[in-house]
Amino acid sequence: MNQQLAPAVVCRGLRKVYDGRHGLFRKPSPSVVAVDGLDLVIERGECFGLLGPNGSGKTTTVEMLEGLLAPTTGEIQLLGLQWATAEQALRERVGVALQETHLPEKLMVEELLTLFRSFYRTPRPMADLLADVELEEKRRAWVGKLSGGQRQRLAIACALVGEPEVLFLDEPTTGLDPQSRRQVWGLVAGYRARGGTVVLTTHYMEEAERLCDRVAIVDHGKLVRVGSPSELIAALPGDHVIELELEKNTKNTASALTADELGQVRFVKEAHLSAEGVWSLAVREPEHAVAAVLALLESKGCALGRLGTRKASLEDVFVALTGRHLRDG
């Protein structure tokens, strides 16, 4: 394969099985298939998102792509190279920022970046790194004194020291406040503007829709669907969602309605009931669908507790494809 034209990431038949052995004096547990025959192609210059609940296999997949885990079977190529034969070359061209990066707290920001810059033959200038992550005023601050958002931006700066061609971000904004989250989004946008490729895992649908050119939905170690956020959302039965909840009393519960009844209402395409007793209705023409649903409730004597409408999202895509929410374990 011509390395100049090779995609950023290619994996074929990727599989990871944990055999469950626990040593001489403990009974072995059953083998666990974490990733089950994954095929992916990620082009250079795109932001590609891996979406899935905890235990879906996305983090294991990313760790294999990063060279941190060896696959049980399957093939991985990054930039036309393989970890088994070109590990040093790939370490120079790949950046990794983990969900929780434990940085030395007794170093100053500038000292930590100096350390990471020493690992590369042609590191980015210190001034550029500090400007990228908006930490110029913190260059002499102790790492241990930084806020959560500042630490995460510093961790991403460490991943960007070598100006990598591929940047892996595993849940980069988990636990951050909205302002810090948007600062990280700006970092990703700036890196991509310089031609970089991003592989991102996230639980935040707004983040995936804003940043990703394409996303892969992964569940139980298998690839469920790949496409752009807009393509996946457009394929849903309805382009809007009505969420409704009945007043909570013994005579007026969610079970007073059925999915079949709601599905027969004009403009309603699908109906799902959550474990919390909230109905989600996939609809077209929401202004007419709301009136039709309210008419059904009135005919059945159901008292409405709450009703809201919104545009369909990637979360709805995930529920439609897997039957559960992204944050479900």
Secondary structure, DSSP 8 states (H G I E B T S, - for coil): --TTTS-SEEEEEEEEEE-----TTS-----EEEEEEEEEEE-TT-EEEEE--TTSSHHHHHHHHTTSS--SEEEEEETTB-HHHHHHHHHHHEEEE-SS----TTSBHHHHHHHHHTT-SS---HHHHHHHTT-GGGTTSBGGGS-HHHHHHHHHHHHTTT--SEEEEESTTTT--HHHHHHHHHHHHHHHHTT-EEEEE-S-HHHHHHH-SEEEEEETTEEEEEE-HHHHHHTSS-SEEEEEEE--BTTB-GGGS-HHHHHTSTTEEEEEE-TTS-EEEEESSHHHHHHHHHHHHHHHT--EEEEEEEE--HHHHHHHHHSS-TT--
